[in-house]
């Protein structure tokens, strides 16, 4: 399942807001440096969709605030 994600970095509070079943807005504290933001985004999406044995990976948008993630629940 593909999920569209819009990210805001360096925020005071972390928030994951579901716009629709395949669109999320995420605010994170981490800066967009050294892959810190991308790692936290994957972690938050994994928790939101309860993907424990499956895979969550960034398909496109590694250097952009707009990303597409692949969520494979297996």
N, C-alpha and C positions, 0 to 999 in steps of 0.2 A: 504494500500500500504506500503510495506517495503522499507526502505531507508538505504543503507550502508553509514556510516559516518566515516571519519578519522579526528581526532581532534588533534590540536596543542594548548597547553595551554601556558600562560604567554608570549604572543606575544605583540608587541608594537601596532599593528593595528588589528582590527577585520575584517575578510574576510570570505565570504562564496562563494566557487567556485564549480560550478556544473560540474562534470566530465562526467556524463551521466544522464539520467532521473532518475536513482535510486542509484546514487553514488555521495556523496558530500565530499568536503574537507573544514573543518572549522578551522579558527584560531581565538582564543579568548584571551582576556586580563586576564580573571579570572584564578586563580590557581586551580589545581585539589584537592581542600580541601573543606570539609564541604558541599559537593554537589553544590558548586558555579558554577563549570564548566558545570555540567550536566544541571542545571537550565538555564544557558545562552544558551546552545546548543538547548534545547527544544524551547526556546523563538525565537532564530534565525530561526530555521526550520519552526516554526509556521508562522513567518513573510514571509519567502521565498515562502511557498506554500499557503499563504493567508488562513490559517485555523483559523477562528474566532470562530465558534460554535462547531467545531470538537475537536478531541483529538490527541495530539502528545505525545507519551510515548516511553521510552527506553525499548526495549525488551531484549537486551543482551549487555554486555560490560560496565556495570556501573562503573567498576574500570579499564577500558582499554581505550586506545586511539582509538581503532576500535570498533564501536558501530553499532547496528541495531536498527532503530527507526520505529515505527508503526505510520503512518499518516492516520488518519480517518477523512475525510472531512465532513462527514454527510451532 
